[in-house]
Amino acid sequence: MEKQQTSFDLFGEELEIPSSPQEPVQTDNIPEAVSDKVKPAPTLAPLKMKQAVLQWLAKQNPSGIATKVATRISKYQVDVAAFWSLPAGLRRRIEKTVLVEIRNDRDHCWPDCSNRETILKKIRELKSEKASLEKIIEQTEPELKASDTLFEEYECWDYEKSQNADYHKCLNDIESLQHSLYKGSRLELIRQSQTADFIYIAFPEGTIHADELIDGIGLLAIKDNLEIEEIKTPDALICKAENRNHIVQNIAIACRKSSLFANGVNVSKNKIFITNPPRRRRK
């Protein structure tokens, strides 16, 4: 049976997605492909999820870390930001910056638009097709394999140099769908700030499928015991030295209030006053 081309208008752009004429488009239900992996209702409180992410980052020994960090001057705050620096002569050089967005609902990941679940399902199908085409490329174009790889499990392939026309069409289709879905989203605007080498989004375990995320963004799964599993590794993004310096300054600004409070200095709109520092509970 021939498939009918259904056209959707997202953000003023025409987008064609194949669908069966007998199957009505579902926009409210989670697709069957991930229904067995999606929790009906998150059980983790926002504070617990933030604590889990902070612990995960702290184990990597960052030079600085903060919450509610602005990626620009004041807009688009990320839930957690961290940076790593190394000695460089008499000073320190910023090596890496990481931003983490925390969500407890899959619907908070994308802008509101019609037929979102249909588009996500198509993206997953295309990424599955992409993986199959990459296996074909490995068999037909072995010269694309990196020659400097010592271990087979870490082998790298330069698939983008492939002559496979179907593969490049698949890449273009994925990019087009992701652009239509994520255009204007908070996650895309944060990425466009170019202040991070790596960006993650963290969800309760099983809330979202890795193939539903836009390419380049990492996925952290927060388990019920607050352990974190890195489901998808992020790509290294373009981040200039001055942009790293910018986010590091914003991390310091975000830490200002908590540092003052920890030492008994309270800041309000009208005055700054001294109180007893908060005490930790005895174990």
Disulfide bonds with the S-S distance in Angstrom:
none
